[in-house]
């Protein structure tokens, strides 16, 4: 009786991906090229914008399309880009993705295709769009 249980435990832990397999910095073409840093936020996976191509202290990229006028002068670097992703270690669902060009937060899912590639799916109403992120060297 114990052998089948141990087999199932071993089978479940044989995945090449661990919960932290996506932790770290990833590159996306979104926002003209940006770096997203993934980490665990409570029980969920989240990703914060840590760099945007062309962004500088003298000329920061701002959250100019935010529906809240008070937030339009805030920089995009530092903003939570992905939040509430549930699941893992290789697929996450029911998360939120911030879309700076529209200032909206949309629903999303993501999956780890291989150790170097994440596929991100952002959905608004019945329309979904997929994009890929590439791991940056550590």
N, C-alpha and C positions, 0 to 999 in steps of 0.2 A: 504494500500500500504506500509506503514511503518513497519507493523508487520512482513511481510516476510523478509524484509531486516534485521531487528533486530534479527530474528530467525537465519538467515544465519551467521551473525556476531557471535552470541553466539555459534552456532555449530562449527564454525571455531576456536574458542578460547577454546573449551572444551577438546582439546588434553591434555593428562597427561604430555606431554613433552613440554618444553619451549626451546627457542633458546639457552639458556645457560645450558640446561640439560646435555650437554656433557663437559662443561667447567670443568677443573680440571685434576687430574692425573689418568692415566689408564695404566694397565700392559699388555704387549705383550710378547709373547715368541720369537719374532723376535730378532735378534742380540744376541741370547743366553740369552735373558731376558732383557727387557728394560722398562723404564717408559716414557710415552709420556704425555706431558701437552697440553691439548686442550684449545684454546682461540679463540676469534674473531680477525681476521686480516682484517681490512677494512670491506667489506661486506661479506667476506667469513670466513669459519672455517679453522683453521690451527692447527697443532700439532708439538711441538718441543721435541726433545729427551732431557730429563733432567737427566736420569741416565741409566747406563748399568751395568748389573751384571759383576763383575770382573774388572770394570774400577776403576782406582785410579790416583791420581796426579803423582805418581811414574811410573805408567804403564798405560797410557790412551789408550783406544780403538781409533784407528785412522781410518780416511776415506781412507784407503789404496787402495781401488779399484776405487777411483774417476778417471774418464777419464782425468781430468786435473792434470798433475803431480805436479803442485804447491799446490794443495789442499790435496794431499795424506798424508801430515804430520799434517793435522788439526784434532783435536779430533771430534769424533762423538757426544759426549755430547754437546748440544747447537745447533746442526744442525737442520734445519727445516726438519721434516720427512713427514709431510702432509701439503699441501698448496692448496689454491684455491677451496676448497670444497664449492659448491653452493647449497643452499636450506635450509633445516631444517623445522621444529624443530626435525623431527625424521629420515629424509633421506637426504643425500647430494650426489651430482653427479658432474662429470666433474672436479674432483680434480686431484692433482698430489701426488704421493707417491714416496719417495726416497727409493731405494733398496740398502742398503750398500754392500751386498755381490757381486752385479754386478756393483755398481757405477752408476746405471741408475735411471732415474726418469721415472716412468710409470704412466699411467692413472688409476684413481680409483674412487670408490664410497664407501659410508658407510651408515649404518643405525643403529639406536639405537633400539636394540631388546627389552630391558627393562632397567630400571634405572641403572642396574649394568653391562650391556653387550652391546658392540658395535661389529657389524660385518663389517669388512673391506674387500673390494674386490679390488685387484690389477690386472690390465690387461696389457699384453704386446702382441701386435698384436691381434691374435684371442684367445689367451689363458689367462684365468683368474684363480686366486687362492684366496680363501677366508680364513680369519683368524679372530680370536676373541680377543677382548681386554676386560679386566675386570677392573671395577672402583676400585681404591684404597680408603681406608677409609680416610675421611677428617680429 
